[in-house]
């Protein structure tokens, strides 16, 4: 050891560090060239979708992304989040000083034991007992601050994302018009939580070692000189660069893991949502196969991730912990093993022992702090994966709210003419004019978001008081027409004159029942406060239920404020009648009824349609019941081949059928 220590001079250490750094940079450059040449041959094979994926790595882009998200989580200089950041920093400083004090006090206790001094032993032991509550309090205050900061970061980021996600119809567009985000629920819940936890943990795991290093460098410089800490810092730089390079795949693997987790959650939620249909088909075996396939894909990836982390953990442990400890021993041993060192020329054995214990433990703690910083790079690489996913979500939300969306165009057997027409279609190029008591399409192409043209030139006009029956085969464009009317789908051209969207109401075949009270089912999406502002009493709500023959449900379920799972409590016919009571509450200018009375008896249906005319609600009805023709003046028939008819309903058209 002494023979080796005398060669461990500042000059030799600097030369060795420089040689290692040059070798590492040369190796990195050669590897980068190989990867670039490999990528150039693989570009043709990769799909465009894969090419657009943002890579997850600790680089300049990562830091720009994290700064952008931090501005959301810490919106201004003086806020609770800033307070918690300062509080955690102060607790970390206090904990570092506690560690230094415990090292010094522990050294004095051991010196007293070795020197057989009962008096000193009791003094320093009593000091340790006296400071135990304070040290425990500091540690738990630190945990409190970290947990509160995680929760506040998650609250800020979640509310910001949901403000964008639920702005207008963005939530609809993300799932139906844009296919860049497959599992928004996964991103908004699990990924946000993991991101916030990872950010706060990284803040703690970097701040504490940096404070430790700063304090121990100051203490050790006065004890063993500046050369020892300088060697440790050089080792930190070299090992950090080396390990950061090795950890690069972690970011990409984290992104893949979260995507597979989202797919696994989706197939399970899909099974619950469609359980009745699957049960009728006896599809349990097929669904089991689908779930197992998705789960096995996730498990295979996790196996690979676990083995990669195992190999990286082994390298991390060797380089960041044990080799760092060896370097620490070599550094701290120099002034003791060098007999000519002026520091210990006249020191006694007990003074040497006390100095070694104190300096050695500080250097050991410093090497451990350096190791934690190196290991924090692993957490930062994993954080880059979550950051890439959250940033992608924010980017898509911003573009959707600005009216931009991206969707893979999938259409088979396209002719050259169809392709040219698709290229001419520009989402949002049509003009929408808001005007009361009229719906007018003027040379408007009816097309799906991925560019399939259903009707090239749709032109008709409907004024309030004129009910229209919409008919045609499945896939002809009936639902597409209503989505354009509801501004869910973009207008690809022409002019559309219609009332504000709040004056249009859509009643589907399977009505949505919200979570909440019985009153909420009638007034949805209004709240109780909105009901009071409109001046509508509960007695009027009761009349709406009576109009659809649901008055008995108020007594059956126990009053307006009863909370139930109304999707299960109400039958199919009751849900459809509840949706019509909701329609009477809102009293829109126009209502779109999409086979919404298919589970209602003919006499009740007849009364509902008559009441709509009485209260002045103009109807667009999709139905196959000829009994409803008498409630309509016009029909709009689409044949599914791009043609349509808009004509009055007369005796001659009564045989037409829907």
N, C-alpha and C positions, 0 to 999 in steps of 0.2 A: 504493500500500500504506500509506504513512504517513498519507494523508488518511483512509483507512478505519479505521486503527488508533486514531486519536484519538477516534472515536465508539464504540469498543469498550470502554466503561466498565462498571463493575459495575451501575450503575443501568439503563443501556440494555439490557445483557444480561439482567437480571432481567425487565424489562418485555417484551422480545421473547420470552423463554422462557415467561412467563405467558400471553401472547397465543396462542402456538403451542399450548400445553397446552389452553387453553380451546377453541380451534378444533377440536382433535383430539377432545376430549370431546363437543362438540356434534355432530360428524360421527358419532361412535360411537353416540350416543343415537338419532340419526335412522335410522341403519342398523339398529339393534336393533329399532326400532319397525316398520320395513319387514319385517324377518325375522319378527317375531311375527305381523304381519298375514298374511304369506305362509304361515306354519305353520298358522294357524287355518283356512285354506282347504284345506290339504293333509292335515289330520288324518284326514279321511274316506277319503282315498285310501290312506294308509299302512296296512300290515298290522299286526296286533298284535305279531307277532314282531319287526318292525322297530322298533316303539315301545319294546320292552323292551331294545333294544341300548343298552349304556352308551356314552355319547359320550366320545371321547378328546380332552381339551383340558387346557391348563395352567391349572388353577383349584384351588379349595380341595379338591375331591374328589380330584384328582390327588395333591396333597400328603398327604392322609390315606391314600390307597392306598399310596403309596411308603413312608410311615412304617410301615404295617402289614407290608409285605414286608421292610423293613429290620430289623424286630424278629426276623424269621426268620433273615436272613443275618448279623446281629450279635446273637446271643442274649443276651449279657451284657456288662458293662462290661470285664471282664478276660478276653479271649479273643484268639486269633491274629488274627482279623479286625480287632479294635480296634488291635492292635499294628501291623498293616500300614497301617491308616489313619493312625496317628501317624507311622509310618516314612515314608510317602509325603508327608505334610505337612512333615516335617522336610527331606526331600529337595527339596521345592518351595521351602522357605525358602532352603536352601543354594543352589539353582539361581538364585533371584532375586538373592541376594547375589553370586553368580558373575557374573550379567549386569551388575549395577551396577559391580562391580570391572572387568570387561572394558571397559565404557564409559569409565570413568575412565582405565584403563591405555591404551586405544586412543587417547583424546584426548591423553594425554601423549606417546605415540609420534608422532602426527601433528604435535604442537607441536614436538617435537624435530627432526622432518624439516624442517618449515617454518623453524624457527630455526637449522637447520644445526648442531645440537649433536650431535656423534658420541657423546660420553660419555653424554648422557641417552638417546639412541636405543638404545645397547647395554644400558643399565641396564633400561629399561622393556621392551625386546624379550626380554631374558633372564628378566625376571619373568614375561612371558607364557608363554615356553617352560617355565619351572619349574612354573607352575600348570596347564599343559595336562593332565597325567595326573589331577590332582585334579578338574578340571572334567569330563573324560570319565567318571571314576568316578562322580561325582554323577549325570550324565545316565543312565548305565546302571543304577545302583542304582534310579533312579526307574522305569525301564522294568521292572526285575525286580519291584519292589513292585507296580506296576500289573498285570502279568501274573499274579502270585501271588494278588492280591486278586480278580481276575476268576475265577480257578479256584476259590478258596475260596468265594466268593459262589455260584458255580454249584453247587458240591458241597453246600453247606448247603440251598439252595433246592430242588435236585433231590431230595435225600434226603427233605426234608419233604413234597414233593408226592407222591413215590412211597409214602411211609408212609401217606398218606391214600388214594392211588389203589389200592393193593394191600391195603387194610384190608377184611377180609371179602370181599364180592363187588362192591365199588364199581366195579372195572374192568369187570365185566359189566353193572352197572346203567347206567353211563355210555353204553355203546354200544347197550343193548337196552331200557332202561326210560326213559331221559332223552334228549332230542334237542336240548339246548341247546349241547353241545360236539360239533362234527362230527368234528374231527381231534385227538384227545387226544395222539397221538404227536407231531404237529407242535408242540403247545404244550409238551410235556414235554421235547423235545429242542431244536429250533431256537429257539423263542421264548424259552425260559429262558436259553439261551446268549446270544442277542442282547440280552436285557434286562440280564443281568449285565454284559456288555461295555459297554452304553450307560450304566449307572449309574456304573461306575468311570471311564469316559472323561469323563462329565459332572463327576464329583468332581474329576478332574485339571484339566479345562478351565475350571472355575470357580475352583478354589482358587488356581492359579498366577496368573491375571489379577488376582484380588482382592488377593493378596500384592503383586504388582507395583504395583497402583494405590496401595495403602497406603504402600509404601516410596517410590514416586516422588512422591506428594503431599508426604510429609515432606521429601524432598530439594528438590523444586521450590518449596515454600512459602518455604524459607529462601533460595532463589536468585532467584525472580521474584515472590514474593508469593503470597497465597492466592487472588487473583482468577482467575489462570489455571487452576489445578486445579478451582476451583468452576465455571467455564464448561464445562470438559470433563465434569464430573459431571452438570451440567444437560443437556448434549447427550446423555449416556448415558441419562438417564431418559426424555427425549422420544423418542429414536430407538428405545429398547427397547420402549416402549409401542406405538409405531407398527408395528414389525416383528412383535411378538408377535401383534398383531391380524391382520396379513397372513398369518401362518404357521398359523393355526388349522386349515385343511384337512389339514395334514400328519399330524396324529394319526389322523384318520379314514381317510386314505389308507393309512397304515401298517397299521391293523387290517385293511382290505380286502386289502392285499397279502399279509399272512400267511394270511388265510383262503383266498385263491386258491392260494397255495403249498401249503397243506394239501390242497386238493382235487386239485391236480395230482399230488402224491405219492400220494394215495389211489388214483387211477385206475391209476397205474403199479403199485403194490403189488397191486391187485386183479387186474391182468393176470397177474402172476407167480403169485399164489395159485391162480388158476383156469385156468392155461395149458393143462392137458390137456383140460378140457371145451371151451375155446374152440377148440383145435386140431381136435377131433372135429367141431365145427360149422363149421369153416372160417371162423371169425369174425374173422380178422385185419383184414379191410377195415373191418368195423363197429367193432372196437375202436380201429383207427387213427383213424377219424372221431371217436370219443369223446375220445381223447387229444388230438387236434388241436383239438377244440372247447374243451376245458378249458385247453389250453396257450394258445390264441389269446385266451381271456378274460383269462388272466394277463398275456400280452404287451401286450394293448391297455391294461390298467390301468397296467402299468409304463411304457408310452409316455407316457400322460397324467401319471404321477408324475414322469417324467424332465423333461418340458416344464415342469411346475409348478415343480420344483426349479431348472430353468434360469432361469425368470423370477424366482423368489425369490432365486436366487444373484446375479443381476444387481442386484436392488434391495439385497440384503445388501452386496454389494461396494461399491456407490456410497455407501450410508449408513454402514455400519459400518467401512469401510476408508478410502475416499478422502475423503469429506466430513469424517470424523474427523481425517484427516491435515491437511486444509485448516484446520480449526478449530485444530489444534495449531500450525500455522505462524502463524496470525493471533495466537494467544495468546503464543507465544514471541517474536514479532517486536516486540511492544509496547515492552518496556524498551530495545530496541536502536534502533528507529526514532524513538522519542520522545527528541529531543535534550535535553529538559529533565529527563529521568529522573535522579534523584540517584545511582542505582546506578553509572552509567557516565560521570559528568561528567569524571573524571580518569583513565579507563582508557586504556591504550595499545592499539594495533592488535592486538598479539599477545594481550593479556589479553581484549579483546573476542572475538577468534577462539576462544580456549580456552573462555571462558564460554559462547559461543554453541553450540560443538560439544557441550559437556557438557549444558547445559540443553536444547538442541534435541533431542539424542538421547534424553534422559530423557523429554521430553514426547512424542517420537515413539513411544517404547516404551510410554508410558502410553496414548497414543491407540490403539496396537495392542492393548494389554490391554483397553481399553474395547470395541474392536471384537470381540475374542474373546468377551467377556461377552455382547455383543449377539448374536453368532453362536451362542453356547451355547444361546440360546433356541430355535434351530432343532433342536438335539439334544434339548432338553427336550421339545419338541412331539412329536418322533418317539418319545421315551421314553414319553410319555403313551399312545401307541398300544399298545406292548408291555405297559405297566402295566395297561391296561384288560383286555387278554386274559389276563394272568396272574391278575389279581384275579377275573375271571369264572370261571376254572378253580378257584381256591381256594374261591369261593363255592359252586359246584356240588358240589365234593368234600365240603365241610362239610355241605351239605344232604342229599346222598346217604347219607353216613355217619349222618345223623340220621333216615334213613328217609323223606325227602321227595324227590320227583322231579317233573319237569314234562315232559309229553309232549303234542304236538299231537294232539287227538282226530280221527282220520280214519276216517269210516265213511259209506258211501253208502246211500241208500234207507232211512233210519231212519224207523220209524213213531213216533207219539207215545208209544206204550207203551214201545218200546225206549229212546227218549230219557229217559223218566221213570225206567226201571230203571237206566240208566247214571248218572243223577244220584244215585241211591240208593247206588251202589257207592262205597265209600270204601277206598282202598288201606290195608292194614294194620289194618282194622277187625276181622278175624277173630282168633281166639285159637289159639295153638300151645302144646300141652302136650307136654313131652318125657317119654317113658316107654319103657322097653326092651321089645323083643319084640312090638310091636304097631304097626300103622298103621291109623288109624281116621278116616274123614271123617264129620262130622256136619253135615248141612244146609249144606254148603259150596258156594258158587257158584264155578264154574270159569270165569275170565274172563281175557282178555289185558290187558296193562298199559294199552292205550288204551281199555279199557272194553267190548270186544266180548264178549258172554256166550256161552260154548260150552255149558255145562250150568248150569242155574239152581240145582239142588239136588242135590248129590252126597253120597250116604250109603252107606258100606260099611265093613267091618272085616276086616282080615287079621292073623292071628297068626303068629308064627315057626313054620316048618315047613310052611306052606301056600303053595305056589307059585301065582302068578296069571299068566294069559296075557292081555295087553292087545291088543285088536284093533279094527279100524274103518278107515274110509277116511281118506285124507290130509286134514288140517285138522279132524279131528273133536275133537282135544283130547288125544291121547296124549302128545305132547311137553309140552303145557301142564301136564298132570297131574304129570309128573316134575319140571318146573321149580318147581311149587309144593311138591312133596315135598322138593326140594333147597334150598328157601327162596331160590331165585333170583327168583321172582315173589312179589309181596305176596299175602296172603290177604285177600279182599274180604268175608269174613263167615264165620259158622259156627265150628266147632271142628275142629282137626286134632291128633290124638294120634300121635306118632311118636318114634322114638329120636333122640338127638342127631345132628346132621348127619355127624359123624365115623363114625357107625355105619351110614351109608348110603353105597353106592358106585355110581357110574354108569359104565357101559361103553358108549360110543357105537359106531355102525357104522364110523366112521372114527376109530380111536383116536389119541390125541395121543402123539407120541414126543418126549420132552424133549431138550434139548441136554445131552450128557454121555456117560457110559460105558454099557456094556451093563448093568451092575448098576443104574444109575439108571433104566433102562427098566422094570425089575421092581419096584423099591421106590418109584417116584414116587408121591406127592410127598415121601416121606421122604428123608433124607440118610443117608450111611454111619453117622454118629453115631447117628441114630434107629434104624437097623438093629441096631447094637451094643447100644443100650439095651433093645431088644425081645428080645435074646438069640437072634436068628436068624442062623445061620451061612451061609456061601456054599454049603455042602453042601445045606442046606435049600432055598436058592434054586434050586440045580440040580434038586432034586426037583420044584419048582414048574414048571420048564421041561419036565421029563420028563412031567409030568401032561398038558401040552398038546402033547406031541410036538415040543418045540423044544430038546431036550437037545443036539442036534448043533450048534446055532448057537454054543454056547460055544467049541467047538474050531474051528469054521469062521471065527469073527471074531477069535480070538486071546486069549480070556480075558475076565474080568469088567471089567478096567480099560481095555479098548479104547474109544477115542472115535471115533465115526462120525456121519455125518448119517443117523440111523436112519430118518427118514421116507423116504429114498431107498434105503437099503441093504435094508430089509426089504420083502418083498412084501405085498400086501393081506392074504392069509391069515395070514402070519407076524405082522403087526401085530395082527390080531384075536386070535390065540392069545397073543401077548405081553400084551395087555390082560387076558386071562383069567388068565394067570400072576400078573399084578399083583393081580387080585382075590383069588387064593388067598393071596397074601402078606399082604394087609390083613385078610382074614377078617371082613368086616362082618356085621352081623345081617341086613341086607337089601341086595340088589343089583338095580339096574335095568339090564336088558340090552336095549338098543335096536337090534335086528337086528344084534347084534355078532358073529354067527357066519355071516353071509351068504356069506363067502368061505372057509368051512371045510367040509371034507367031512362027510358025515352021520355016519360012524363016530366021528370025532374029536369032533364036536359032541355025540353021544350020551354019550361018555365024560366030557366036560366037565360036562354037566348032572348026570350021576350023581355025579360027584365033589363038586359043589356041595352036593348033598343029604347026602353022606357027612360033609362038614366043617361042616354046619349053617348054610349060607347060604341064606336064603329069597329067592326070585326073583320079580321083576316083569319079564316078558319081552314085548317087542314083536317079533313074527315072523309071517311068512306061511307057515312050514313046518308042515304037519300032523304031521310026525314028532316035533315037540316037545310035542304035546298030552299025550302019556303022562307027561311030567315035571311036569305041572301039575294042580292040583286044582280051580281055579276059573278062570273067564274073565270079563273086564270088557270088554263090547262097547259102543262108542260109534257111533251112526249118523250123526253129523255134523249132525243137526238138533235137537240139544239133548236127545236121549233116550239112555239107557244101560241096560244089563243087567249085573247081577253075579250069576252063578249057578254052581253046580258043573258041572264037565265030566263028562257021562255019555255013554252010547251014543247017546242021542237028540240030543245036541248035536254029535256027531262029524261030522255032515253040514253043520254050520253054516258052516264055513270062516271064514278070517280075512281 
